[in-house]
Amino acid sequence: MTTTIESHTTRVSLDEIKQDLSTYLQRAQAGEIFVVTTAGKPLAEIRPVATPGPYFRPFGLAAGQFTVPDDFDAPLPEQIFREFEES
């Protein structure tokens, strides 16, 4: 027996899910959330997978928070190279 328990959550028995899994998965993909029950007790939850959109860092995000030294791209001292090789 299917029942709605919250605004977007529907309880559905395991037997019902087994009978028409593809329909329930399509509904979940559309945003519906299901609580699968067995013997009237919650067993699992089926919900859509959250897919994050592209994330772009705003230009100038850290402006003024640090200063790039003038010798930033100068060759490293030989001592530092040796320390890396020893590790």
N, C-alpha and C positions, 0 to 999 in steps of 0.2 A: 504494500500500500504506500503510495507516494503522498507525502504531506509537506507543506511549506512551514519551516520553523523560524525563519528570519526573512527579512525583506528580499534577500537574494539567495537564500539557502533552502534547498529542498532535501528532505529525507527520502531515501529510496532503499528498498530492500535489496540484498545481494541477488536474490532470485530475479527481480525485475531488471537489474543491471545485466545479468547474464543473458536474458531474453533479447535485449536490444542494445547492446553495448555501443554500437556505432552511433545511434541516435543520441545517447547520453553524452558521448564524447563530443559530438557536434554542438550540443547545447552548452557543454562546458567551454568549448572553444569560443562560443558566442558570449561568454561571460557568466554563465550560471554556475553556481556552486552546489555540489551534492554531498550529503553525508550518507554514506552507505551503511546500512544497518544489517545486523543478523540477530535474529530472535529479539528484535526491537531495541537492541543496544548498538550504539555507534561503533563502527569497525574501522572506517577510513573516510577520507574526504577526497573528492575529485573536484579540482578547480582549474581554471585556466592558468597557464604558465605565464608569469609576468616577463615580458620581453622589454628590456630597457632600450630606449631610443638612443640615437647617437649623442655622444657627449662632446661638446666642443668647449674648450677653455676660452674664456673671453680674453681678447687681446689686452695686455697691460694689467693682468690680474694681480701681479706682485709688484707693480710699479712703485718705486720708492722704498721697497722693503729691504733691498740689498744693492750693493754696488759691485759691478764686475771689475776686478782689478785690471790695470793696464797690461800686466804681464800674463793675463789669463791663458793665452795660447802659446806662451813661451815654452821651450823644451823643459822637461822636468830635470831636476838635479840627478846626477848619476847614482847617488846614495838611495834615492827612492826606487829607482829601477832595480837595484840590487835587493832591496827589501821585498819587492814583489816576487823576484825570482827565488828567494829563500823560502817563501811560504809554500 
